[in-house]
């Protein structure tokens, strides 16, 4: 069962704080989010808004993290997220 909207927002805030503190790298956030999607904790539609929050609405930062993460996870899933980011950029 997927997280509620408030829990998804809490995840987004937590990841942003950890990123700002330098505790995680961008590609690690992408991998974590993809894992959450595969575990059905968040919806694929939640990923782009979370990334925009974490990266302060910086599409270049998001794309860089996605590209690095693409070496670690399934290309098809990353391509889907990249497409969504490009649509919202």
Rosetta constraint file for C-alpha pairs under 8 A:
AtomPair CA 1 CA 40 HARMONIC 6.19 0.50
AtomPair CA 1 CA 41 HARMONIC 6.15 0.50
AtomPair CA 2 CA 40 HARMONIC 5.53 0.50
AtomPair CA 2 CA 41 HARMONIC 4.10 0.50
AtomPair CA 2 CA 42 HARMONIC 5.14 0.50
AtomPair CA 2 CA 43 HARMONIC 7.02 0.50
AtomPair CA 3 CA 7 HARMONIC 5.72 0.50
AtomPair CA 3 CA 8 HARMONIC 5.94 0.50
AtomPair CA 3 CA 41 HARMONIC 5.40 0.50
AtomPair CA 3 CA 42 HARMONIC 5.90 0.50
AtomPair CA 4 CA 8 HARMONIC 6.15 0.50
AtomPair CA 5 CA 9 HARMONIC 6.17 0.50
AtomPair CA 6 CA 10 HARMONIC 6.20 0.50
AtomPair CA 7 CA 11 HARMONIC 6.23 0.50
AtomPair CA 8 CA 12 HARMONIC 6.25 0.50
AtomPair CA 8 CA 42 HARMONIC 6.99 0.50
AtomPair CA 8 CA 46 HARMONIC 7.84 0.50
AtomPair CA 9 CA 13 HARMONIC 6.20 0.50
AtomPair CA 9 CA 50 HARMONIC 7.83 0.50
AtomPair CA 10 CA 14 HARMONIC 6.02 0.50
AtomPair CA 11 CA 15 HARMONIC 6.08 0.50
AtomPair CA 12 CA 16 HARMONIC 6.14 0.50
AtomPair CA 12 CA 50 HARMONIC 5.24 0.50
AtomPair CA 12 CA 51 HARMONIC 7.90 0.50
AtomPair CA 12 CA 53 HARMONIC 6.91 0.50
AtomPair CA 12 CA 54 HARMONIC 6.80 0.50
AtomPair CA 13 CA 17 HARMONIC 6.15 0.50
AtomPair CA 13 CA 53 HARMONIC 7.78 0.50
AtomPair CA 13 CA 54 HARMONIC 7.45 0.50
AtomPair CA 14 CA 18 HARMONIC 6.20 0.50
AtomPair CA 15 CA 19 HARMONIC 6.03 0.50
AtomPair CA 15 CA 29 HARMONIC 7.03 0.50
AtomPair CA 15 CA 54 HARMONIC 6.56 0.50
AtomPair CA 16 CA 20 HARMONIC 6.08 0.50
AtomPair CA 16 CA 53 HARMONIC 6.93 0.50
AtomPair CA 16 CA 54 HARMONIC 4.26 0.50
AtomPair CA 16 CA 55 HARMONIC 7.44 0.50
AtomPair CA 17 CA 21 HARMONIC 6.12 0.50
AtomPair CA 17 CA 54 HARMONIC 7.93 0.50
AtomPair CA 18 CA 22 HARMONIC 6.25 0.50
AtomPair CA 18 CA 23 HARMONIC 5.20 0.50
AtomPair CA 18 CA 24 HARMONIC 6.03 0.50
AtomPair CA 19 CA 23 HARMONIC 5.89 0.50
AtomPair CA 19 CA 24 HARMONIC 5.23 0.50
AtomPair CA 19 CA 25 HARMONIC 6.35 0.50
AtomPair CA 19 CA 26 HARMONIC 7.15 0.50
AtomPair CA 19 CA 54 HARMONIC 7.18 0.50
AtomPair CA 24 CA 28 HARMONIC 6.30 0.50
AtomPair CA 24 CA 29 HARMONIC 7.07 0.50
AtomPair CA 25 CA 29 HARMONIC 6.64 0.50
AtomPair CA 26 CA 30 HARMONIC 6.50 0.50
AtomPair CA 26 CA 61 HARMONIC 7.97 0.50
AtomPair CA 26 CA 62 HARMONIC 7.62 0.50
AtomPair CA 26 CA 65 HARMONIC 4.95 0.50
AtomPair CA 27 CA 31 HARMONIC 6.24 0.50
AtomPair CA 27 CA 65 HARMONIC 4.45 0.50
AtomPair CA 27 CA 66 HARMONIC 6.27 0.50
AtomPair CA 27 CA 68 HARMONIC 5.84 0.50
AtomPair CA 27 CA 69 HARMONIC 4.83 0.50
AtomPair CA 28 CA 32 HARMONIC 6.10 0.50
AtomPair CA 28 CA 69 HARMONIC 7.26 0.50
AtomPair CA 29 CA 33 HARMONIC 6.11 0.50
AtomPair CA 30 CA 34 HARMONIC 6.15 0.50
AtomPair CA 30 CA 51 HARMONIC 7.88 0.50
AtomPair CA 30 CA 65 HARMONIC 6.86 0.50
AtomPair CA 30 CA 66 HARMONIC 6.49 0.50
AtomPair CA 30 CA 69 HARMONIC 6.44 0.50
AtomPair CA 31 CA 35 HARMONIC 6.09 0.50
AtomPair CA 31 CA 69 HARMONIC 6.37 0.50
AtomPair CA 31 CA 72 HARMONIC 7.73 0.50
AtomPair CA 31 CA 73 HARMONIC 7.24 0.50
AtomPair CA 32 CA 36 HARMONIC 6.21 0.50
AtomPair CA 33 CA 37 HARMONIC 6.24 0.50
AtomPair CA 33 CA 42 HARMONIC 7.91 0.50
AtomPair CA 33 CA 47 HARMONIC 6.56 0.50
AtomPair CA 34 CA 38 HARMONIC 6.20 0.50
AtomPair CA 34 CA 47 HARMONIC 7.95 0.50
AtomPair CA 34 CA 77 HARMONIC 8.00 0.50
AtomPair CA 35 CA 39 HARMONIC 6.06 0.50
AtomPair CA 36 CA 40 HARMONIC 6.06 0.50
AtomPair CA 36 CA 41 HARMONIC 5.12 0.50
AtomPair CA 36 CA 42 HARMONIC 5.78 0.50
AtomPair CA 37 CA 41 HARMONIC 5.91 0.50
AtomPair CA 37 CA 42 HARMONIC 5.12 0.50
AtomPair CA 37 CA 43 HARMONIC 5.66 0.50
AtomPair CA 37 CA 44 HARMONIC 5.94 0.50
AtomPair CA 42 CA 46 HARMONIC 6.42 0.50
AtomPair CA 42 CA 47 HARMONIC 7.85 0.50
AtomPair CA 43 CA 47 HARMONIC 7.19 0.50
AtomPair CA 44 CA 81 HARMONIC 7.93 0.50
AtomPair CA 45 CA 49 HARMONIC 7.77 0.50
AtomPair CA 46 CA 50 HARMONIC 6.27 0.50
AtomPair CA 47 CA 51 HARMONIC 6.15 0.50
AtomPair CA 47 CA 81 HARMONIC 7.41 0.50
AtomPair CA 48 CA 52 HARMONIC 6.11 0.50
AtomPair CA 48 CA 81 HARMONIC 6.75 0.50
AtomPair CA 48 CA 84 HARMONIC 6.74 0.50
AtomPair CA 48 CA 85 HARMONIC 5.99 0.50
AtomPair CA 49 CA 53 HARMONIC 6.21 0.50
AtomPair CA 50 CA 54 HARMONIC 6.14 0.50
AtomPair CA 51 CA 55 HARMONIC 5.92 0.50
AtomPair CA 51 CA 57 HARMONIC 7.93 0.50
AtomPair CA 51 CA 62 HARMONIC 6.47 0.50
AtomPair CA 52 CA 56 HARMONIC 5.79 0.50
AtomPair CA 52 CA 57 HARMONIC 4.47 0.50
AtomPair CA 52 CA 58 HARMONIC 6.62 0.50
AtomPair CA 52 CA 59 HARMONIC 7.28 0.50
AtomPair CA 52 CA 62 HARMONIC 7.24 0.50
AtomPair CA 53 CA 57 HARMONIC 6.15 0.50
AtomPair CA 55 CA 59 HARMONIC 7.73 0.50
AtomPair CA 55 CA 61 HARMONIC 6.30 0.50
AtomPair CA 55 CA 62 HARMONIC 6.44 0.50
AtomPair CA 58 CA 62 HARMONIC 6.47 0.50
AtomPair CA 59 CA 63 HARMONIC 6.01 0.50
AtomPair CA 59 CA 85 HARMONIC 7.03 0.50
AtomPair CA 59 CA 86 HARMONIC 7.75 0.50
AtomPair CA 59 CA 89 HARMONIC 6.17 0.50
AtomPair CA 60 CA 64 HARMONIC 6.10 0.50
AtomPair CA 61 CA 65 HARMONIC 6.26 0.50
AtomPair CA 62 CA 66 HARMONIC 6.12 0.50
AtomPair CA 62 CA 85 HARMONIC 7.88 0.50
AtomPair CA 63 CA 67 HARMONIC 6.00 0.50
AtomPair CA 63 CA 82 HARMONIC 6.82 0.50
AtomPair CA 63 CA 85 HARMONIC 7.86 0.50
AtomPair CA 64 CA 68 HARMONIC 6.29 0.50
AtomPair CA 65 CA 69 HARMONIC 6.05 0.50
AtomPair CA 66 CA 70 HARMONIC 5.95 0.50
AtomPair CA 66 CA 78 HARMONIC 6.64 0.50
AtomPair CA 66 CA 82 HARMONIC 7.07 0.50
AtomPair CA 67 CA 71 HARMONIC 7.25 0.50
AtomPair CA 68 CA 72 HARMONIC 7.59 0.50
AtomPair CA 69 CA 73 HARMONIC 6.42 0.50
AtomPair CA 69 CA 78 HARMONIC 7.92 0.50
AtomPair CA 70 CA 74 HARMONIC 6.75 0.50
AtomPair CA 70 CA 75 HARMONIC 5.83 0.50
AtomPair CA 70 CA 78 HARMONIC 6.06 0.50
AtomPair CA 71 CA 75 HARMONIC 7.92 0.50
AtomPair CA 73 CA 77 HARMONIC 7.94 0.50
AtomPair CA 73 CA 78 HARMONIC 7.54 0.50
AtomPair CA 74 CA 78 HARMONIC 6.60 0.50
AtomPair CA 75 CA 79 HARMONIC 5.98 0.50
AtomPair CA 76 CA 80 HARMONIC 6.29 0.50
AtomPair CA 77 CA 81 HARMONIC 6.46 0.50
AtomPair CA 78 CA 82 HARMONIC 6.06 0.50
AtomPair CA 79 CA 83 HARMONIC 6.05 0.50
AtomPair CA 80 CA 84 HARMONIC 6.38 0.50
AtomPair CA 81 CA 85 HARMONIC 6.18 0.50
AtomPair CA 82 CA 86 HARMONIC 6.10 0.50
AtomPair CA 83 CA 87 HARMONIC 6.21 0.50
AtomPair CA 84 CA 88 HARMONIC 6.40 0.50
AtomPair CA 85 CA 89 HARMONIC 6.04 0.50
